[in-house]
C-alpha cells in the first residue's frame, strides 16, 4: 500500500473548522469595516444622507445592520468595500 499521492493513494478530507484565532480575526475585520462605513456616512452632508434614505441619527444602527432602512442601502456597505458602496449610493442619489 502506497501513501504517495502521485501513486494513487487516498486523501483524507477533513471539513474546515474555524479556529478561535480565525474567528477573532474575522470579528476584528468586520468591526473595522463597520467603523469605516460609519465614518464615511458621517462625512456626508445631511441632504445626501436623506437622498440614500437615512438620517444622521440612524447611521450607527444602519451600519450595525439594524433598522428598516437597511434594505434600501447597498449590501456591500457591510462587506469589504464600504467606501465604494457609499460612493455608489451617492451617485445614484445625485
N, C-alpha and C positions, 0 to 999 in steps of 0.2 A: 504494500500500500504506500502510495507516494503523497507527501504533503506539498509537493511542488505545484504551484498554481498553473504553470505552463503545462504540466503533465496531466492536467485534468482533475486535480484534487478538489474536494468540496470546500466551499467558503461558508463560514458560519455568519449568518446575517443577524445582527443584534439591533433591535429598534433603538432609535436615539432617545435618550432621556436627559432632559436639561439638568445641568448641574446647578448647585447653589450659586456658583460664580457666574454662570451664563445668565441666570435669572436676575441677579443683581445688576449685571452689566446692561441687560435689556431694560430694566426699570430705570437706570440712570439715563440711558439713551432716550427713553420715552419722556422722562421728566425734562431733559434738556430741549427736546423737540417742542414740547408744550410751552416751555418758558420762552423759547424763541418766537413761537407763533403768537403768544400773548404780547410780547414786546413789539412785534410787527403790527399787530392790530391796534395797540395803544398809540402807535406813532401816526396812525391815520386820523385825518380830521373827522369830526362828528358827522358831517354830511356824507362822506364816503362810507362810514360805518352804517349809517341808515340805509344807504343805497344797497349794501350787501345784506341788509336785513337784521342788523343787531344794533343795540345801543351800547354806549361805553360801559355802563354798569354790568352788562352781560358778558363781557369779554372773558373773564375768568371761568364762568360757568360753561360758556361755549367751548373754550379750549380744553376744559376737562372732559367734555363730551356730554354734558347735560343740557337740559332746556329744549324747548320746542323749536328754537331757531337753528339747531344743529343740522337739520335736514336741508336747510337752504344753503349751507356752506359746502365748499368742495371737500370731499373726504380726504384729500391729500393734505388738508390742513393739519390733520392729526398724524400724518405719516412722516416720511423722511424729508420732504421739501416744503416746509410751511411758508417760506418766503415766496416761492413761486406760486403757491396756492393763493396767497393774499394778493399778489400782483395780478393774477388771472381774474380773481373776483373783482378787483378794482377796475380792470379793463372792461369786463363785462358790464359793470355798473355804469361806466362812462358813456 
